[in-house]
Amino acid sequence: MGYADHHVRPKASESGERDAFDRWLRRSLRQAHDDIIAEPVPDALMQILGEAAPQAASANPAADGAGPADRTTPPPGSSGRGSSGPEA
């Protein structure tokens, strides 16, 4: 089985059911985890991440060099919540 075999466009009725399920799942996950995501990242963890960032950047020359504590904008696909850095 190849890639196309797993990614067949669903019929209209299946698509509507899938969309409804996806909305329900996203809403349920947000309700269950929004409070946790909104909590600030502990200073000790930010320190560890800040110390690891230069090591990761030197191991990957293509890295942008910005550590987690230095980011002012959330990474793509992120809501941006839960960061303790400055707001963009």
PDB file with SEQRES, HELIX, SHEET and CRYST1 records, atoms N, CA, C and O in Angstrom:
SEQRES   1 A   88  MET GLY TYR ALA ASP HIS HIS VAL ARG PRO LYS ALA SER          
SEQRES   2 A   88  GLU SER GLY GLU ARG ASP ALA PHE ASP ARG TRP LEU ARG          
SEQRES   3 A   88  ARG SER LEU ARG GLN ALA HIS ASP ASP ILE ILE ALA GLU          
SEQRES   4 A   88  PRO VAL PRO ASP ALA LEU MET GLN ILE LEU GLY GLU ALA          
SEQRES   5 A   88  ALA PRO GLN ALA ALA SER ALA ASN PRO ALA ALA ASP GLY          
SEQRES   6 A   88  ALA GLY PRO ALA ASP ARG THR THR PRO PRO PRO GLY SER          
SEQRES   7 A   88  SER GLY ARG GLY SER SER GLY PRO GLU ALA                      
HELIX    1 AA1 TYR A    3  HIS A    6  1                                   4    
HELIX    2 AA2 ALA A   12  ALA A   38  1                                  27    
HELIX    3 AA3 ASP A   43  ALA A   59  1                                  17    
HELIX    4 AA4 PRO A   68  ASP A   70  5                                   3    
CRYST1    1.000    1.000    1.000  90.00  90.00  90.00 P 1           1          
ATOM      1  N   MET A   1       0.829  -1.182   0.000  1.00  0.00           N  
ATOM      2  CA  MET A   1       0.000   0.000   0.000  1.00  0.00           C  
ATOM      3  C   MET A   1       0.868   1.238   0.000  1.00  0.00           C  
ATOM      4  O   MET A   1       1.790   1.367   0.806  1.00  0.00           O  
ATOM      5  N   GLY A   2       0.570   2.143  -0.905  1.00  0.00           N  
ATOM      6  CA  GLY A   2       1.326   3.370  -1.000  1.00  0.00           C  
ATOM      7  C   GLY A   2       0.644   4.511  -0.290  1.00  0.00           C  
ATOM      8  O   GLY A   2      -0.392   4.338   0.352  1.00  0.00           O  
ATOM      9  N   TYR A   3       1.242   5.686  -0.413  1.00  0.00           N  
ATOM     10  CA  TYR A   3       0.723   6.887   0.238  1.00  0.00           C  
ATOM     11  C   TYR A   3      -0.705   7.184  -0.210  1.00  0.00           C  
ATOM     12  O   TYR A   3      -1.566   7.489   0.615  1.00  0.00           O  
ATOM     13  N   ALA A   4      -0.956   7.096  -1.498  1.00  0.00           N  
ATOM     14  CA  ALA A   4      -2.277   7.442  -2.031  1.00  0.00           C  
ATOM     15  C   ALA A   4      -3.362   6.510  -1.502  1.00  0.00           C  
ATOM     16  O   ALA A   4      -4.517   6.919  -1.378  1.00  0.00           O  
ATOM     17  N   ASP A   5      -3.013   5.279  -1.192  1.00  0.00           N  
ATOM     18  CA  ASP A   5      -4.000   4.334  -0.688  1.00  0.00           C  
ATOM     19  C   ASP A   5      -4.550   4.749   0.669  1.00  0.00           C  
ATOM     20  O   ASP A   5      -5.699   4.444   0.992  1.00  0.00           O  
ATOM     21  N   HIS A   6      -3.749   5.437   1.461  1.00  0.00           N  
ATOM     22  CA  HIS A   6      -4.172   5.861   2.800  1.00  0.00           C  
ATOM     23  C   HIS A   6      -4.832   7.230   2.802  1.00  0.00           C  
ATOM     24  O   HIS A   6      -5.510   7.588   3.766  1.00  0.00           O  
ATOM     25  N   HIS A   7      -4.645   7.991   1.749  1.00  0.00           N  
ATOM     26  CA  HIS A   7      -5.134   9.365   1.719  1.00  0.00           C  
ATOM     27  C   HIS A   7      -6.129   9.560   0.581  1.00  0.00           C  
ATOM     28  O   HIS A   7      -5.924  10.394  -0.301  1.00  0.00           O  
ATOM     29  N   VAL A   8      -7.184   8.800   0.610  1.00  0.00           N  
ATOM     30  CA  VAL A   8      -8.254   8.908  -0.371  1.00  0.00           C  
ATOM     31  C   VAL A   8      -9.240   9.956   0.127  1.00  0.00           C  
ATOM     32  O   VAL A   8      -9.613   9.954   1.300  1.00  0.00           O  
ATOM     33  N   ARG A   9      -9.660  10.848  -0.758  1.00  0.00           N  
ATOM     34  CA  ARG A   9     -10.609  11.891  -0.359  1.00  0.00           C  
ATOM     35  C   ARG A   9     -11.922  11.235   0.050  1.00  0.00           C  
ATOM     36  O   ARG A   9     -12.480  10.441  -0.707  1.00  0.00           O  
ATOM     37  N   PRO A  10     -12.424  11.565   1.250  1.00  0.00           N  
ATOM     38  CA  PRO A  10     -13.661  10.943   1.720  1.00  0.00           C  
ATOM     39  C   PRO A  10     -14.867  11.449   0.938  1.00  0.00           C  
ATOM     40  O   PRO A  10     -14.828  12.533   0.355  1.00  0.00           O  
ATOM     41  N   LYS A  11     -15.925  10.668   0.928  1.00  0.00           N  
ATOM     42  CA  LYS A  11     -17.182  11.083   0.322  1.00  0.00           C  
ATOM     43  C   LYS A  11     -17.734  12.258   1.128  1.00  0.00           C  
ATOM     44  O   LYS A  11     -17.307  12.492   2.258  1.00  0.00           O  
ATOM     45  N   ALA A  12     -18.680  12.993   0.549  1.00  0.00           N  
ATOM     46  CA  ALA A  12     -19.216  14.188   1.203  1.00  0.00           C  
ATOM     47  C   ALA A  12     -19.771  13.870   2.589  1.00  0.00           C  
ATOM     48  O   ALA A  12     -19.513  14.610   3.538  1.00  0.00           O  
ATOM     49  N   SER A  13     -20.529  12.780   2.720  1.00  0.00           N  
ATOM     50  CA  SER A  13     -21.105  12.460   4.025  1.00  0.00           C  
ATOM     51  C   SER A  13     -20.016  12.091   5.030  1.00  0.00           C  
ATOM     52  O   SER A  13     -20.104  12.453   6.203  1.00  0.00           O  
ATOM     53  N   GLU A  14     -18.998  11.378   4.577  1.00  0.00           N  
ATOM     54  CA  GLU A  14     -17.880  11.031   5.467  1.00  0.00           C  
ATOM     55  C   GLU A  14     -17.103  12.287   5.848  1.00  0.00           C  
ATOM     56  O   GLU A  14     -16.647  12.417   6.984  1.00  0.00           O  
ATOM     57  N   SER A  15     -16.953  13.209   4.904  1.00  0.00           N  
ATOM     58  CA  SER A  15     -16.218  14.441   5.171  1.00  0.00           C  
ATOM     59  C   SER A  15     -16.928  15.267   6.240  1.00  0.00           C  
ATOM     60  O   SER A  15     -16.283  15.806   7.139  1.00  0.00           O  
ATOM     61  N   GLY A  16     -18.263  15.367   6.147  1.00  0.00           N  
ATOM     62  CA  GLY A  16     -19.024  16.115   7.151  1.00  0.00           C  
ATOM     63  C   GLY A  16     -18.899  15.488   8.521  1.00  0.00           C  
ATOM     64  O   GLY A  16     -18.759  16.192   9.521  1.00  0.00           O  
ATOM     65  N   GLU A  17     -18.950  14.165   8.575  1.00  0.00           N  
ATOM     66  CA  GLU A  17     -18.791  13.460   9.850  1.00  0.00           C  
ATOM     67  C   GLU A  17     -17.388  13.670  10.403  1.00  0.00           C  
ATOM     68  O   GLU A  17     -17.211  13.863  11.606  1.00  0.00           O  
ATOM     69  N   ARG A  18     -16.401  13.633   9.527  1.00  0.00           N  
ATOM     70  CA  ARG A  18     -15.016  13.830   9.959  1.00  0.00           C  
ATOM     71  C   ARG A  18     -14.828  15.252  10.475  1.00  0.00           C  
ATOM     72  O   ARG A  18     -14.181  15.458  11.503  1.00  0.00           O  
ATOM     73  N   ASP A  19     -15.394  16.243   9.763  1.00  0.00           N  
ATOM     74  CA  ASP A  19     -15.286  17.632  10.213  1.00  0.00           C  
ATOM     75  C   ASP A  19     -15.939  17.816  11.575  1.00  0.00           C  
ATOM     76  O   ASP A  19     -15.391  18.494  12.445  1.00  0.00           O  
ATOM     77  N   ALA A  20     -17.117  17.210  11.762  1.00  0.00           N  
ATOM     78  CA  ALA A  20     -17.806  17.314  13.051  1.00  0.00           C  
ATOM     79  C   ALA A  20     -16.970  16.675  14.155  1.00  0.00           C  
ATOM     80  O   ALA A  20     -16.855  17.225  15.251  1.00  0.00           O  
ATOM     81  N   PHE A  21     -16.392  15.522  13.867  1.00  0.00           N  
ATOM     82  CA  PHE A  21     -15.547  14.857  14.865  1.00  0.00           C  
ATOM     83  C   PHE A  21     -14.323  15.704  15.173  1.00  0.00           C  
ATOM     84  O   PHE A  21     -13.955  15.856  16.337  1.00  0.00           O  
ATOM     85  N   ASP A  22     -13.685  16.261  14.138  1.00  0.00           N  
ATOM     86  CA  ASP A  22     -12.499  17.095  14.351  1.00  0.00           C  
ATOM     87  C   ASP A  22     -12.820  18.309  15.214  1.00  0.00           C  
ATOM     88  O   ASP A  22     -12.046  18.657  16.105  1.00  0.00           O  
ATOM     89  N   ARG A  23     -13.968  18.962  14.955  1.00  0.00           N  
ATOM     90  CA  ARG A  23     -14.368  20.113  15.782  1.00  0.00           C  
ATOM     91  C   ARG A  23     -14.600  19.681  17.231  1.00  0.00           C  
ATOM     92  O   ARG A  23     -14.150  20.346  18.163  1.00  0.00           O  
ATOM     93  N   TRP A  24     -15.300  18.568  17.411  1.00  0.00           N  
ATOM     94  CA  TRP A  24     -15.559  18.056  18.755  1.00  0.00           C  
ATOM     95  C   TRP A  24     -14.247  17.742  19.467  1.00  0.00           C  
ATOM     96  O   TRP A  24     -14.077  18.085  20.637  1.00  0.00           O  
ATOM     97  N   LEU A  25     -13.321  17.091  18.768  1.00  0.00           N  
ATOM     98  CA  LEU A  25     -12.046  16.716  19.379  1.00  0.00           C  
ATOM     99  C   LEU A  25     -11.247  17.949  19.774  1.00  0.00           C  
ATOM    100  O   LEU A  25     -10.730  18.021  20.889  1.00  0.00           O  
ATOM    101  N   ARG A  26     -11.139  18.920  18.872  1.00  0.00           N  
ATOM    102  CA  ARG A  26     -10.404  20.151  19.200  1.00  0.00           C  
ATOM    103  C   ARG A  26     -11.022  20.856  20.403  1.00  0.00           C  
ATOM    104  O   ARG A  26     -10.308  21.284  21.310  1.00  0.00           O  
ATOM    105  N   ARG A  27     -12.351  20.976  20.410  1.00  0.00           N  
ATOM    106  CA  ARG A  27     -13.039  21.646  21.519  1.00  0.00           C  
ATOM    107  C   ARG A  27     -12.802  20.896  22.835  1.00  0.00           C  
ATOM    108  O   ARG A  27     -12.537  21.512  23.867  1.00  0.00           O  
ATOM    109  N   SER A  28     -12.899  19.576  22.790  1.00  0.00           N  
ATOM    110  CA  SER A  28     -12.699  18.775  24.008  1.00  0.00           C  
ATOM    111  C   SER A  28     -11.280  18.890  24.529  1.00  0.00           C  
ATOM    112  O   SER A  28     -11.070  19.011  25.736  1.00  0.00           O  
ATOM    113  N   LEU A  29     -10.310  18.854  23.641  1.00  0.00           N  
ATOM    114  CA  LEU A  29      -8.912  18.970  24.068  1.00  0.00           C  
ATOM    115  C   LEU A  29      -8.632  20.353  24.648  1.00  0.00           C  
ATOM    116  O   LEU A  29      -7.920  20.481  25.644  1.00  0.00           O  
ATOM    117  N   ARG A  30      -9.189  21.379  24.029  1.00  0.00           N  
ATOM    118  CA  ARG A  30      -9.005  22.735  24.574  1.00  0.00           C  
ATOM    119  C   ARG A  30      -9.611  22.848  25.962  1.00  0.00           C  
ATOM    120  O   ARG A  30      -8.987  23.400  26.869  1.00  0.00           O  
ATOM    121  N   GLN A  31     -10.818  22.334  26.137  1.00  0.00           N  
ATOM    122  CA  GLN A  31     -11.462  22.410  27.449  1.00  0.00           C  
ATOM    123  C   GLN A  31     -10.651  21.676  28.505  1.00  0.00           C  
ATOM    124  O   GLN A  31     -10.554  22.127  29.647  1.00  0.00           O  
ATOM    125  N   ALA A  32     -10.073  20.557  28.126  1.00  0.00           N  
ATOM    126  CA  ALA A  32      -9.331  19.747  29.087  1.00  0.00           C  
ATOM    127  C   ALA A  32      -7.956  20.331  29.409  1.00  0.00           C  
ATOM    128  O   ALA A  32      -7.441  20.119  30.507  1.00  0.00           O  
ATOM    129  N   HIS A  33      -7.350  21.067  28.462  1.00  0.00           N  
ATOM    130  CA  HIS A  33      -5.951  21.448  28.645  1.00  0.00           C  
ATOM    131  C   HIS A  33      -5.663  22.944  28.627  1.00  0.00           C  
ATOM    132  O   HIS A  33      -4.519  23.334  28.858  1.00  0.00           O  
ATOM    133  N   ASP A  34      -6.644  23.796  28.365  1.00  0.00           N  
ATOM    134  CA  ASP A  34      -6.382  25.237  28.308  1.00  0.00           C  
ATOM    135  C   ASP A  34      -5.782  25.782  29.600  1.00  0.00           C  
ATOM    136  O   ASP A  34      -4.876  26.614  29.552  1.00  0.00           O  
ATOM    137  N   ASP A  35      -6.268  25.329  30.748  1.00  0.00           N  
ATOM    138  CA  ASP A  35      -5.732  25.831  32.017  1.00  0.00           C  
ATOM    139  C   ASP A  35      -4.254  25.481  32.167  1.00  0.00           C  
ATOM    140  O   ASP A  35      -3.459  26.293  32.641  1.00  0.00           O  
ATOM    141  N   ILE A  36      -3.901  24.283  31.765  1.00  0.00           N  
ATOM    142  CA  ILE A  36      -2.506  23.842  31.874  1.00  0.00           C  
ATOM    143  C   ILE A  36      -1.627  24.621  30.903  1.00  0.00           C  
ATOM    144  O   ILE A  36      -0.530  25.049  31.260  1.00  0.00           O  
ATOM    145  N   ILE A  37      -2.106  24.804  29.680  1.00  0.00           N  
ATOM    146  CA  ILE A  37      -1.330  25.517  28.668  1.00  0.00           C  
ATOM    147  C   ILE A  37      -1.105  26.965  29.067  1.00  0.00           C  
ATOM    148  O   ILE A  37      -0.070  27.544  28.735  1.00  0.00           O  
ATOM    149  N   ALA A  38      -2.056  27.558  29.774  1.00  0.00           N  
ATOM    150  CA  ALA A  38      -1.954  28.958  30.171  1.00  0.00           C  
ATOM    151  C   ALA A  38      -0.977  29.175  31.326  1.00  0.00           C  
ATOM    152  O   ALA A  38      -0.575  30.309  31.586  1.00  0.00           O  
ATOM    153  N   GLU A  39      -0.594  28.111  32.017  1.00  0.00           N  
ATOM    154  CA  GLU A  39       0.344  28.257  33.128  1.00  0.00           C  
ATOM    155  C   GLU A  39       1.712  28.674  32.612  1.00  0.00           C  
ATOM    156  O   GLU A  39       2.129  28.232  31.542  1.00  0.00           O  
ATOM    157  N   PRO A  40       2.416  29.516  33.357  1.00  0.00           N  
ATOM    158  CA  PRO A  40       3.762  29.910  32.924  1.00  0.00           C  
ATOM    159  C   PRO A  40       4.735  28.732  33.010  1.00  0.00           C  
ATOM    160  O   PRO A  40       4.578  27.827  33.830  1.00  0.00           O  
ATOM    161  N   VAL A  41       5.728  28.773  32.152  1.00  0.00           N  
ATOM    162  CA  VAL A  41       6.766  27.750  32.177  1.00  0.00           C  
ATOM    163  C   VAL A  41       7.665  28.043  33.373  1.00  0.00           C  
ATOM    164  O   VAL A  41       8.093  29.184  33.547  1.00  0.00           O  
ATOM    165  N   PRO A  42       7.960  27.048  34.198  1.00  0.00           N  
ATOM    166  CA  PRO A  42       8.810  27.278  35.372  1.00  0.00           C  
ATOM    167  C   PRO A  42      10.178  27.852  34.984  1.00  0.00           C  
ATOM    168  O   PRO A  42      10.750  27.479  33.960  1.00  0.00           O  
ATOM    169  N   ASP A  43      10.687  28.756  35.810  1.00  0.00           N  
ATOM    170  CA  ASP A  43      11.982  29.393  35.543  1.00  0.00           C  
ATOM    171  C   ASP A  43      13.103  28.370  35.379  1.00  0.00           C  
ATOM    172  O   ASP A  43      13.979  28.539  34.530  1.00  0.00           O  
ATOM    173  N   ALA A  44      13.079  27.312  36.187  1.00  0.00           N  
ATOM    174  CA  ALA A  44      14.136  26.305  36.105  1.00  0.00           C  
ATOM    175  C   ALA A  44      14.137  25.625  34.726  1.00  0.00           C  
ATOM    176  O   ALA A  44      15.199  25.355  34.164  1.00  0.00           O  
ATOM    177  N   LEU A  45      12.943  25.353  34.188  1.00  0.00           N  
ATOM    178  CA  LEU A  45      12.867  24.732  32.868  1.00  0.00           C  
ATOM    179  C   LEU A  45      13.327  25.713  31.791  1.00  0.00           C  
ATOM    180  O   LEU A  45      14.024  25.317  30.857  1.00  0.00           O  
ATOM    181  N   MET A  46      12.947  26.984  31.907  1.00  0.00           N  
ATOM    182  CA  MET A  46      13.399  27.983  30.938  1.00  0.00           C  
ATOM    183  C   MET A  46      14.918  28.121  30.957  1.00  0.00           C  
ATOM    184  O   MET A  46      15.540  28.327  29.915  1.00  0.00           O  
ATOM    185  N   GLN A  47      15.514  28.006  32.143  1.00  0.00           N  
ATOM    186  CA  GLN A  47      16.965  28.083  32.253  1.00  0.00           C  
ATOM    187  C   GLN A  47      17.607  26.893  31.536  1.00  0.00           C  
ATOM    188  O   GLN A  47      18.579  27.059  30.799  1.00  0.00           O  
ATOM    189  N   ILE A  48      17.065  25.707  31.753  1.00  0.00           N  
ATOM    190  CA  ILE A  48      17.598  24.502  31.095  1.00  0.00           C  
ATOM    191  C   ILE A  48      17.476  24.646  29.585  1.00  0.00           C  
ATOM    192  O   ILE A  48      18.419  24.345  28.852  1.00  0.00           O  
ATOM    193  N   LEU A  49      16.320  25.103  29.117  1.00  0.00           N  
ATOM    194  CA  LEU A  49      16.121  25.271  27.678  1.00  0.00           C  
ATOM    195  C   LEU A  49      17.056  26.334  27.114  1.00  0.00           C  
ATOM    196  O   LEU A  49      17.587  26.179  26.014  1.00  0.00           O  
ATOM    197  N   GLY A  50      17.257  27.418  27.871  1.00  0.00           N  
ATOM    198  CA  GLY A  50      18.163  28.472  27.434  1.00  0.00           C  
ATOM    199  C   GLY A  50      19.601  27.986  27.330  1.00  0.00           C  
ATOM    200  O   GLY A  50      20.343  28.407  26.442  1.00  0.00           O  
ATOM    201  N   GLU A  51      19.989  27.106  28.234  1.00  0.00           N  
ATOM    202  CA  GLU A  51      21.345  26.552  28.196  1.00  0.00           C  
ATOM    203  C   GLU A  51      21.498  25.546  27.058  1.00  0.00           C  
ATOM    204  O   GLU A  51      22.579  25.413  26.485  1.00  0.00           O  
ATOM    205  N   ALA A  52      20.423  24.843  26.732  1.00  0.00           N  
ATOM    206  CA  ALA A  52      20.479  23.828  25.678  1.00  0.00           C  
ATOM    207  C   ALA A  52      20.453  24.457  24.284  1.00  0.00           C  
ATOM    208  O   ALA A  52      20.967  23.865  23.334  1.00  0.00           O  
ATOM    209  N   ALA A  53      19.865  25.642  24.148  1.00  0.00           N  
ATOM    210  CA  ALA A  53      19.712  26.277  22.839  1.00  0.00           C  
ATOM    211  C   ALA A  53      21.050  26.518  22.139  1.00  0.00           C  
ATOM    212  O   ALA A  53      21.165  26.192  20.958  1.00  0.00           O  
ATOM    213  N   PRO A  54      22.065  27.071  22.806  1.00  0.00           N  
ATOM    214  CA  PRO A  54      23.349  27.266  22.119  1.00  0.00           C  
ATOM    215  C   PRO A  54      23.978  25.938  21.672  1.00  0.00           C  
ATOM    216  O   PRO A  54      24.607  25.871  20.616  1.00  0.00           O  
ATOM    217  N   GLN A  55      23.807  24.899  22.471  1.00  0.00           N  
ATOM    218  CA  GLN A  55      24.345  23.595  22.102  1.00  0.00           C  
ATOM    219  C   GLN A  55      23.632  23.061  20.865  1.00  0.00           C  
ATOM    220  O   GLN A  55      24.268  22.515  19.963  1.00  0.00           O  
ATOM    221  N   ALA A  56      22.307  23.221  20.823  1.00  0.00           N  
ATOM    222  CA  ALA A  56      21.544  22.751  19.674  1.00  0.00           C  
ATOM    223  C   ALA A  56      21.896  23.561  18.439  1.00  0.00           C  
ATOM    224  O   ALA A  56      21.990  23.005  17.344  1.00  0.00           O  
ATOM    225  N   ALA A  57      22.093  24.864  18.593  1.00  0.00           N  
ATOM    226  CA  ALA A  57      22.419  25.718  17.454  1.00  0.00           C  
ATOM    227  C   ALA A  57      23.793  25.364  16.891  1.00  0.00           C  
ATOM    228  O   ALA A  57      23.984  25.377  15.675  1.00  0.00           O  
ATOM    229  N   SER A  58      24.745  25.049  17.760  1.00  0.00           N  
ATOM    230  CA  SER A  58      26.071  24.701  17.261  1.00  0.00           C  
ATOM    231  C   SER A  58      26.069  23.324  16.600  1.00  0.00           C  
ATOM    232  O   SER A  58      26.885  23.057  15.718  1.00  0.00           O  
ATOM    233  N   ALA A  59      25.158  22.452  17.021  1.00  0.00           N  
ATOM    234  CA  ALA A  59      25.042  21.136  16.400  1.00  0.00           C  
ATOM    235  C   ALA A  59      24.301  21.229  15.070  1.00  0.00           C  
ATOM    236  O   ALA A  59      24.471  20.362  14.213  1.00  0.00           O  
ATOM    237  N   ASN A  60      23.474  22.274  14.881  1.00  0.00           N  
ATOM    238  CA  ASN A  60      22.702  22.460  13.668  1.00  0.00           C  
ATOM    239  C   ASN A  60      22.974  23.861  13.131  1.00  0.00           C  
ATOM    240  O   ASN A  60      22.305  24.809  13.543  1.00  0.00           O  
ATOM    241  N   PRO A  61      23.935  24.017  12.224  1.00  0.00           N  
ATOM    242  CA  PRO A  61      24.297  25.350  11.732  1.00  0.00           C  
ATOM    243  C   PRO A  61      23.146  26.077  11.041  1.00  0.00           C  
ATOM    244  O   PRO A  61      23.194  27.300  10.905  1.00  0.00           O  
ATOM    245  N   ALA A  62      22.127  25.369  10.609  1.00  0.00           N  
ATOM    246  CA  ALA A  62      20.997  26.005   9.940  1.00  0.00           C  
ATOM    247  C   ALA A  62      20.001  26.588  10.933  1.00  0.00           C  
ATOM    248  O   ALA A  62      19.064  27.277  10.530  1.00  0.00           O  
ATOM    249  N   ALA A  63      20.187  26.323  12.226  1.00  0.00           N  
ATOM    250  CA  ALA A  63      19.256  26.817  13.252  1.00  0.00           C  
ATOM    251  C   ALA A  63      19.306  28.338  13.293  1.00  0.00           C  
ATOM    252  O   ALA A  63      20.333  28.941  12.981  1.00  0.00           O  
ATOM    253  N   ASP A  64      18.191  28.954  13.681  1.00  0.00           N  
ATOM    254  CA  ASP A  64      18.118  30.412  13.702  1.00  0.00           C  
ATOM    255  C   ASP A  64      18.836  31.020  14.899  1.00  0.00           C  
ATOM    256  O   ASP A  64      19.048  32.232  14.939  1.00  0.00           O  
ATOM    257  N   GLY A  65      19.213  30.194  15.878  1.00  0.00           N  
ATOM    258  CA  GLY A  65      19.967  30.674  17.020  1.00  0.00           C  
ATOM    259  C   GLY A  65      19.118  31.215  18.145  1.00  0.00           C  
ATOM    260  O   GLY A  65      19.642  31.505  19.220  1.00  0.00           O  
ATOM    261  N   ALA A  66      17.839  31.357  17.935  1.00  0.00           N  
ATOM    262  CA  ALA A  66      16.966  31.866  18.991  1.00  0.00           C  
ATOM    263  C   ALA A  66      16.550  30.719  19.888  1.00  0.00           C  
ATOM    264  O   ALA A  66      15.964  29.743  19.420  1.00  0.00           O  
ATOM    265  N   GLY A  67      16.846  30.828  21.160  1.00  0.00           N  
ATOM    266  CA  GLY A  67      16.439  29.811  22.112  1.00  0.00           C  
ATOM    267  C   GLY A  67      14.992  30.013  22.503  1.00  0.00           C  
ATOM    268  O   GLY A  67      14.403  31.041  22.168  1.00  0.00           O  
ATOM    269  N   PRO A  68      14.408  29.061  23.201  1.00  0.00           N  
ATOM    270  CA  PRO A  68      13.005  29.179  23.597  1.00  0.00           C  
ATOM    271  C   PRO A  68      12.714  30.445  24.390  1.00  0.00           C  
ATOM    272  O   PRO A  68      11.648  31.040  24.229  1.00  0.00           O  
ATOM    273  N   ALA A  69      13.640  30.866  25.240  1.00  0.00           N  
ATOM    274  CA  ALA A  69      13.412  32.054  26.055  1.00  0.00           C  
ATOM    275  C   ALA A  69      13.545  33.331  25.224  1.00  0.00           C  
ATOM    276  O   ALA A  69      13.082  34.391  25.643  1.00  0.00           O  
ATOM    277  N   ASP A  70      14.178  33.237  24.040  1.00  0.00           N  
ATOM    278  CA  ASP A  70      14.410  34.408  23.211  1.00  0.00           C  
ATOM    279  C   ASP A  70      13.307  34.653  22.197  1.00  0.00           C  
ATOM    280  O   ASP A  70      13.283  35.714  21.573  1.00  0.00           O  
ATOM    281  N   ARG A  71      12.405  33.720  22.013  1.00  0.00           N  
ATOM    282  CA  ARG A  71      11.372  33.847  20.982  1.00  0.00           C  
ATOM    283  C   ARG A  71      10.338  34.899  21.391  1.00  0.00           C  
ATOM    284  O   ARG A  71       9.851  34.909  22.521  1.00  0.00           O  
ATOM    285  N   THR A  72      10.020  35.774  20.449  1.00  0.00           N  
ATOM    286  CA  THR A  72       8.974  36.760  20.688  1.00  0.00           C  
ATOM    287  C   THR A  72       7.714  36.413  19.914  1.00  0.00           C  
ATOM    288  O   THR A  72       6.647  36.961  20.190  1.00  0.00           O  
ATOM    289  N   THR A  73       7.824  35.507  18.948  1.00  0.00           N  
ATOM    290  CA  THR A  73       6.656  35.051  18.211  1.00  0.00           C  
ATOM    291  C   THR A  73       6.578  33.541  18.342  1.00  0.00           C  
ATOM    292  O   THR A  73       7.605  32.863  18.381  1.00  0.00           O  
ATOM    293  N   PRO A  74       5.367  33.012  18.408  1.00  0.00           N  
ATOM    294  CA  PRO A  74       5.223  31.565  18.551  1.00  0.00           C  
ATOM    295  C   PRO A  74       5.634  30.850  17.266  1.00  0.00           C  
ATOM    296  O   PRO A  74       5.530  31.420  16.180  1.00  0.00           O  
ATOM    297  N   PRO A  75       6.098  29.614  17.381  1.00  0.00           N  
ATOM    298  CA  PRO A  75       6.437  28.848  16.194  1.00  0.00           C  
ATOM    299  C   PRO A  75       5.182  28.577  15.373  1.00  0.00           C  
ATOM    300  O   PRO A  75       4.076  28.626  15.912  1.00  0.00           O  
ATOM    301  N   PRO A  76       5.330  28.291  14.068  1.00  0.00           N  
ATOM    302  CA  PRO A  76       4.169  28.018  13.234  1.00  0.00           C  
ATOM    303  C   PRO A  76       3.319  26.904  13.826  1.00  0.00           C  
ATOM    304  O   PRO A  76       3.847  25.909  14.321  1.00  0.00           O  
ATOM    305  N   GLY A  77       2.015  27.071  13.775  1.00  0.00           N  
ATOM    306  CA  GLY A  77       1.104  26.060  14.283  1.00  0.00           C  
ATOM    307  C   GLY A  77       0.849  26.145  15.767  1.00  0.00           C  
ATOM    308  O   GLY A  77       0.099  25.338  16.316  1.00  0.00           O  
ATOM    309  N   SER A  78       1.462  27.112  16.426  1.00  0.00           N  
ATOM    310  CA  SER A  78       1.288  27.258  17.862  1.00  0.00           C  
ATOM    311  C   SER A  78       0.314  28.385  18.140  1.00  0.00           C  
ATOM    312  O   SER A  78       0.228  29.356  17.388  1.00  0.00           O  
ATOM    313  N   SER A  79      -0.424  28.240  19.242  1.00  0.00           N  
ATOM    314  CA  SER A  79      -1.344  29.301  19.627  1.00  0.00           C  
ATOM    315  C   SER A  79      -0.589  30.452  20.291  1.00  0.00           C  
ATOM    316  O   SER A  79      -1.119  31.555  20.420  1.00  0.00           O  
ATOM    317  N   GLY A  80       0.641  30.192  20.707  1.00  0.00           N  
ATOM    318  CA  GLY A  80       1.436  31.221  21.359  1.00  0.00           C  
ATOM    319  C   GLY A  80       1.153  31.356  22.827  1.00  0.00           C  
ATOM    320  O   GLY A  80       1.810  32.136  23.516  1.00  0.00           O  
ATOM    321  N   ARG A  81       0.169  30.598  23.334  1.00  0.00           N  
ATOM    322  CA  ARG A  81      -0.157  30.703  24.741  1.00  0.00           C  
ATOM    323  C   ARG A  81       0.773  29.820  25.540  1.00  0.00           C  
ATOM    324  O   ARG A  81       1.284  28.815  25.044  1.00  0.00           O  
ATOM    325  N   GLY A  82       0.985  30.206  26.772  1.00  0.00           N  
ATOM    326  CA  GLY A  82       1.799  29.402  27.663  1.00  0.00           C  
ATOM    327  C   GLY A  82       3.260  29.801  27.662  1.00  0.00           C  
ATOM    328  O   GLY A  82       4.038  29.267  28.452  1.00  0.00           O  
ATOM    329  N   SER A  83       3.660  30.729  26.793  1.00  0.00           N  
ATOM    330  CA  SER A  83       5.037  31.140  26.795  1.00  0.00           C  
ATOM    331  C   SER A  83       5.217  32.211  27.855  1.00  0.00           C  
ATOM    332  O   SER A  83       4.302  32.990  28.124  1.00  0.00           O  
ATOM    333  N   SER A  84       6.374  32.247  28.445  1.00  0.00           N  
ATOM    334  CA  SER A  84       6.636  33.274  29.448  1.00  0.00           C  
ATOM    335  C   SER A  84       7.429  34.414  28.852  1.00  0.00           C  
ATOM    336  O   SER A  84       7.815  35.339  29.568  1.00  0.00           O  
ATOM    337  N   GLY A  85       7.684  34.367  27.543  1.00  0.00           N  
ATOM    338  CA  GLY A  85       8.424  35.416  26.870  1.00  0.00           C  
ATOM    339  C   GLY A  85       7.532  36.601  26.586  1.00  0.00           C  
ATOM    340  O   GLY A  85       6.335  36.570  26.869  1.00  0.00           O  
ATOM    341  N   PRO A  86       8.118  37.655  26.021  1.00  0.00           N  
ATOM    342  CA  PRO A  86       7.322  38.849  25.732  1.00  0.00           C  
ATOM    343  C   PRO A  86       6.285  38.572  24.654  1.00  0.00           C  
ATOM    344  O   PRO A  86       6.492  37.749  23.763  1.00  0.00           O  
ATOM    345  N   GLU A  87       5.181  39.269  24.755  1.00  0.00           N  
ATOM    346  CA  GLU A  87       4.120  39.127  23.762  1.00  0.00           C  
ATOM    347  C   GLU A  87       4.522  39.836  22.483  1.00  0.00           C  
ATOM    348  O   GLU A  87       5.167  40.883  22.535  1.00  0.00           O  
ATOM    349  N   ALA A  88       4.154  39.286  21.341  1.00  0.00           N  
ATOM    350  CA  ALA A  88       4.484  39.922  20.056  1.00  0.00           C  
ATOM    351  C   ALA A  88       3.456  40.959  19.694  1.00  0.00           C  
ATOM    352  O   ALA A  88       3.565  41.598  18.648  1.00  0.00           O  
TER     353      ALA A  88                                                      
END                                                                             
